[in-house]
Each structure stands twice: as C-alpha cells, then as structure tokens.
Amino acid sequence: MEKSQLAEDVQLLGESLGELPEPVVQPPFIMVSGLPGTGKSYFCRRLAERIPLVILESDRLRQLLFPSPNYSAQESFRLFQACYLLIEELMRRGIPLALDATNLEEHHRERLYHIADQRGANLIIVHVDAPPEVVYQRLELRTKGVNPEDSSEADWKVYQKMKSSAQKICRNHFRVDTSKDIAPVIEKIVRAMNQ
C-alpha cells in the first residue's frame, strides 16, 4: 500500500471520530477481543458512559474506507494498517481509547501490545464473550436490522467460521460475559484505568 493512500486513510478515520476527550499523561488503551455478536460494541459504549474515551469500532471504520465492504484479506490489511497508525497518533496525543475489533489471533494482538508498550500506555485487555445461544439470537436480530447502533454485518455463519481462529490471549486480561450484568466488571476496569 502506498504511503499517500495510508495517510489519506488515517486522516479520513481520524476526522470521523468527532470531538476527542481531554488528553491524559498515561492514556488507557482498551483492546477488546471477541467473536461477532458477543457484545464488544455494547461493552465499549457502556465503558464510555463511565470514562471519556474514543471508540475505534472496526466495522464502522471499515465502512468509511469501503462503502461496500467485501471483508477480503487485502481490505482488512488496509483497514488495520490505518487503525494502527491512528492508535499510535492518539496515544502520542494522550487520548484514551478503546479498539472494538475481533482481535482473535495473537499475532494481530502482538502489534497492539507493541504499540501500547512503545507509547507507555495503560493497556487493558478485555475478552468479551456470551453463550452461543445468546450470540445466535443477537445475530438473528442483526440480520433483521433491529439495532441501529450495530455497524457489523457478521452473521451466524461468520461467527462459526471465525470461532476456529480464536486464540488464547497470552497477557492478563478481563473476561466479560455480556449475557450477564456487566456493571461489576466495568467498575473493575475503570479502577484499572485510573491506577
């Protein structure tokens, strides 16, 4: 990918974020991981109600770069190259943020660990999950367009396909089951962000 294209992508994604929260000395970087339909975006929205942060929602950002996405490897590569640079830029500026993406494979997460370590960010890793029957119901509702806040197009077939690529998170992380009350875990994460 050409540098000029990457710079344009980063600028477009950055401009879509709206008003940013106040910079802080050691900005928290919340890396969210989980299969489609497990409640990653719901979790991020709930967390943002408690503490100011920018949410980089990969599904929404993908649609900015690709109005009719095909979810190819090339498309994902271009999207995440721009996301990584945008994360570095936001971290450099001290902006608290959450990355709402599947982040299922450890080699993809390692790039994010590296960015956080390089920037001295307060990295908080959150694995979001829900029982398969709950996910199935949510994805059925998604295909009917019930939730206007839902940017994802992933359905049950995508969930089943991606499940086999999910790898264990090697670093300490929080686990959130979004079929239950997530408020207690949110409180623990807010405390960890403020340490």
C-alpha positions in Angstrom: 0.0 0.0 0.0 1.3 3.5 -0.9 2.2 5.8 1.9 -0.1 8.5 0.4 -3.1 6.1 0.5 -2.3 5.2 4.1 -2.0 8.8 5.1 -5.4 9.6 3.5 -7.0 6.6 5.2 -5.7 7.7 8.6 -6.9 11.2 8.1 -10.4 10.1 7.0 -10.7 7.8 10.0 -9.3 10.4 12.4 -11.8 13.0 11.1 -14.7 10.7 11.7 -14.0 10.5 15.4 -15.7 13.8 16.3 -14.7 15.6 19.5 -11.9 13.9 21.4 -11.7 13.5 25.1 -9.1 15.5 27.1 -5.5 14.2 26.8 -4.1 12.4 29.9 -0.5 11.7 30.9 -0.7 7.9 30.6 -3.7 7.2 28.4 -5.6 4.0 28.8 -5.7 1.8 25.7 -8.5 -0.8 26.0 -8.0 -3.6 23.5 -11.3 -5.5 23.1 -11.3 -9.0 21.7 -14.2 -11.3 21.0 -16.3 -13.1 18.3 -19.0 -11.4 16.4 -22.2 -10.9 18.4 -20.6 -11.3 21.8 -21.2 -7.7 22.7 -18.0 -5.9 22.1 -19.6 -2.7 20.9 -22.2 -2.8 23.7 -19.4 -3.2 26.2 -17.4 -0.3 24.7 -20.5 2.0 24.8 -21.1 1.1 28.4 -17.5 1.7 29.3 -17.6 5.1 27.6 -20.5 6.1 29.8 -18.2 5.8 32.8 -14.9 7.3 31.5 -14.2 9.5 28.5 -12.6 7.6 25.6 -12.6 7.3 21.9 -14.0 4.1 20.5 -12.4 2.8 17.3 -15.1 0.5 16.0 -13.5 -1.5 13.2 -16.8 -2.3 11.5 -17.8 1.4 11.3 -14.3 2.4 10.2 -14.2 -0.3 7.5 -17.4 1.1 6.1 -15.8 4.6 5.9 -12.9 3.2 3.8 -15.1 0.6 1.9 -18.7 1.7 1.4 -19.5 -1.8 0.1 -17.0 -4.0 2.1 -16.1 -7.5 0.9 -14.1 -8.4 4.0 -11.1 -9.7 2.0 -7.7 -10.1 3.5 -6.4 -7.1 1.4 -9.3 -4.9 2.7 -8.6 -5.9 6.3 -4.9 -5.3 5.9 -5.6 -1.7 4.6 -8.1 -1.0 7.4 -5.9 -2.2 10.2 -2.7 -0.5 8.9 -4.7 2.7 9.1 -6.1 1.8 12.5 -2.6 1.0 13.9 -1.3 4.4 12.8 -4.3 6.2 14.2 -3.9 4.4 17.5 -0.2 5.5 17.6 -1.2 9.0 16.8 -4.0 9.1 19.5 -1.6 7.5 22.1 1.1 10.1 21.2 -1.5 12.8 21.9 -2.6 11.2 25.2 -6.1 10.4 24.1 -7.8 7.5 26.0 -9.2 4.9 23.5 -10.8 1.5 23.0 -10.3 -0.6 20.0 -13.5 -2.5 19.2 -12.5 -5.3 16.9 -12.4 -9.1 17.0 -8.7 -9.3 17.7 -8.9 -13.1 17.7 -5.3 -14.0 16.7 -2.4 -13.4 19.0 -0.1 -12.2 16.1 -2.6 -9.4 15.5 -2.8 -8.6 19.2 1.1 -8.5 19.4 1.1 -5.5 17.1 -1.2 -3.7 19.5 0.8 -4.8 22.6 3.9 -3.3 20.9 2.1 0.0 20.2 0.9 0.2 23.8 4.4 -0.7 25.2 6.2 1.8 22.9 3.8 4.6 24.0 3.8 3.7 27.7 0.0 3.3 27.5 -2.0 1.7 30.3 -3.0 -1.4 28.2 -6.2 -3.1 29.4 -7.2 -6.2 27.5 -10.8 -7.3 27.6 -12.1 -10.6 26.2 -15.9 -10.3 25.6 -18.0 -13.4 25.3 -21.5 -14.7 25.6 -23.1 -18.2 25.3 -23.5 -19.4 21.7 -27.4 -19.5 22.0 -27.4 -15.8 23.1 -25.0 -14.9 20.3 -27.2 -16.8 17.8 -30.3 -14.8 18.9 -28.4 -11.5 18.7 -27.1 -12.3 15.2 -30.6 -13.2 14.0 -31.8 -9.8 15.2 -28.8 -8.2 13.4 -29.8 -9.7 10.1 -33.2 -8.1 10.6 -31.6 -4.7 11.3 -33.2 -4.3 14.8 -30.3 -2.3 16.4 -29.5 0.9 14.6 -26.2 1.2 16.6 -24.9 -2.1 15.1 -22.4 -1.5 12.3 -21.4 -5.1 11.9 -22.6 -7.3 9.1 -21.3 -10.6 10.6 -23.9 -13.3 10.9 -24.0 -16.8 12.5 -22.0 -18.3 9.6 -19.3 -15.7 10.1 -19.3 -16.4 13.9 -18.9 -20.2 13.3 -16.2 -19.6 10.7 -14.2 -17.2 13.0 -14.6 -19.4 16.1 -11.9 -21.7 14.9 -9.4 -18.9 14.5 -9.9 -17.6 18.1 -6.6 -17.9 20.1 -6.0 -17.7 23.8 -4.9 -14.3 25.0 -1.4 -14.6 26.4 -1.4 -11.5 28.6 -3.5 -10.8 31.7 -7.0 -9.7 30.7 -10.5 -9.2 31.9 -13.3 -11.5 30.9 -16.8 -10.1 30.3 -19.9 -12.2 29.7 -22.4 -9.8 28.2 -25.3 -12.2 28.8 -25.0 -11.1 32.5 -24.8 -7.8 34.3 -21.5 -6.2 33.1 -21.5 -3.4 35.6 -19.2 -5.1 38.2 -16.6 -5.8 35.5 -16.9 -2.3 34.1 -16.2 -0.9 37.6 -13.0 -3.1 37.9 -11.8 -1.9 34.5 -12.5 1.7 35.4 -10.4 1.2 38.6 -7.6 -0.4 36.5 -7.7 2.6 34.1 -7.3 5.0 36.9 -4.3 3.3 38.5 
